[in-house]
Amino acid sequence: MRRWRLVLGGGGADGTGCELRGRDAAMDGALASLYGREMGSGGKAPGGRRSAGLGASAPGVARWLGDIRTYFPSSVVQVMQRDAIDRLGLSALLLEPEMLEAVEADVHLVGTLLSLNKVMPETTKETARAVVRKVVEQLEKKLAQRTRATLTGALDRSARISRPRHRDIDWDRTIRANLKNYLPEYRTVVPERLIGYGRAAQSVKKDVVLCIDQSGSMAASVVYASVFGAVLASMRALDTRLVVFDTAVVDLTDQLDDPVDVLFGTQLGGGTDINRALAYCQSRITRPTETVVVLISDLYEGGIRDEMLKRVAAMKASGVQFVTLLALSDEGAPAYDRDHAAALAALGAPAFACTPDLFPDVMAAAIEKRPLPIPDMAEQR
């Protein structure tokens, strides 16, 4: 009954008859401040019912942020902060250093800060960078090791050699290539031709172009893509380029050694011109058969649709491995332009949403020129 009382929020009609005391009452107050009934004039709910709210008081918000961190686990705190920004319009308060120091940092908060970057006062920018850096370092720590391990293996396998050392033999491919040499009396295959893995670490084997839509709806994807871009750039076997776009195109490749600089080089919001962005990326491709282009966009194109599709078709015809991600985040099914997604699929470039955990496998498949591990297909299997 206590839990139902906290969910229902009190009042004579909640049916629980449960009275909260002490810590439970304080927790209920923190919830009511955010999820209480709509406020009427004079700070009262319609009909004179008791309600609460955070208002625009910076000290009040600071106390509330402290309270929810006391009463709820970090994952719940992040959800409540996000709801507070959306429901109560607290974005302006994030421009104050004291507020930033009190919040629980996560990917969504970073997206909000990036959208406020251009109006952020200088006194707040250093605090904002510190918050963003904390999140970026957490993501790098979580994602970097598996990404490097997965892609290093894919790069090695993609560099086949015909006279491998014993430890470099790819036995699966070698057996398939020599099945015609099967000797039934000995029940064995005579491997006349050996196929082996190359060693990719000695030189650049693949070019990767990350082309990221920086419209406001893509905030979480921009954060994750910037972190992955920095990880990929740290691998000597990859030559990584990072391009962000709205109606303009900006090449942030020279900032890839620090994903925080990349993030603050973006400008969330504005229109979208995918065709213009792909034209720039296409102009930078020098080894099409060794290039992977990853377009991260919801495909709501504001540019020339037919030209965009022609560019994708031309890149694929030249040998480019083209990947379209509708989102790179954990936010669930994204909103996207279904007509454009269907048109890309017809060109042999299916568009799908991707979680950060799946991204290394997607890149490995693209590098090895294997079918992409599209989530829906994996679920059907």
Beta strands, then each sheet from edge to edge (+ up, - down):
strand 1: 160-161
strand 2: 182-183
strand 3: 188-189
strand 4: 196-197
strand 5: 206-213
strand 6: 238-245
strand 7: 249-251
strand 8: 291-296
strand 9: 321-328
strand 10: 351-354
sheet 1: 1+ 4-
sheet 2: 2+ 3-
sheet 3: 7+ 6- 5- 8- 9- 10-
end
